[in-house]
Amino acid sequence: MSLLEGRVAIITGAGRGLGRAHALMLARHGAKVVVNDLGANTDGSGADQSPAAEVVALIKSEGGEAIVDGSDISNWDASKAMVDKAISTFGGLDILINNAGILRDRMLVNMTEDDWDAVIKVHLKGTFAPMNHAANYWREQSKAGKQPDARIINTTSHSGLFCNIGQANYAAAKAGIASMSIVSARELQRYGVTVNALAPRAETRMTAGLKEWTPEQLEKRNPDYIAALVAYLCSAQAKDISGRVFEAWGNGYAVAESWSHGPITAATKDPESLNAAIHKICADARPNAGIDRDTWLNP
């Protein structure tokens, strides 16, 4: 049997880039795929279902099963309709991969209210809404004595984990996704659901033009490296892996460790006595981690 034989997956933002790679990888390993994509531009404007249709056509040409879904995943009712569509079409749901996203990069002082709201809505609500509807389906299955072996894979970002300038909206949303993934993993384990997140490094239309890469560096940013990890995490072999955030690209896979307790000093009700103590624990603390890690080649 294939790694994902007979399993049903929803992948959001699957018409292009990483989502497309996820859809093709899962289908090639036996999954039946709902290819969700509104077909918006990178800033969230517009709509076009042809990219999703092309992915579905390619999957079918290779002997797989897939359908197009054009739901706006940041819309509560549309997200539920997407989940219901997967269940009614393929007889169930086993995997949810939240990948859809947009960019509205600005420095904080130049960011508009709409820039903030649009990015938070697509990324954060657009991850929560499908999770909520899928989780409720799996909870009902569990209560009915049909314990799921289900997977949620969310997409965070190095910007959210390590704080890239010019992306206050995007980083806030992606950091929220990472935390929500860990919380959800703890909440949903009783229903047979694992929840993990990944921070990918890939060359897609969202990152195109940010930097000039050599051919060797571009190869390390091939989305298939990330899709391979996603397919594995969706399999039965990863049943015991949950609540983790992974960094992923061609140079390797790493577990991103969350906030940890650092140096401490005594509390006081006198603010005038704090200067030396607070400066000391700040000096003793490790600096915040940066986006580049020196143990990985070509960061």
Summary of the structure (lengths in Angstrom):
residues: 299
radius of gyration: 20.3
end to end distance: 37.1
largest distance: 71.8
contacts: 974
relative contact order: 0.12
helix: 45%
strand: 14%
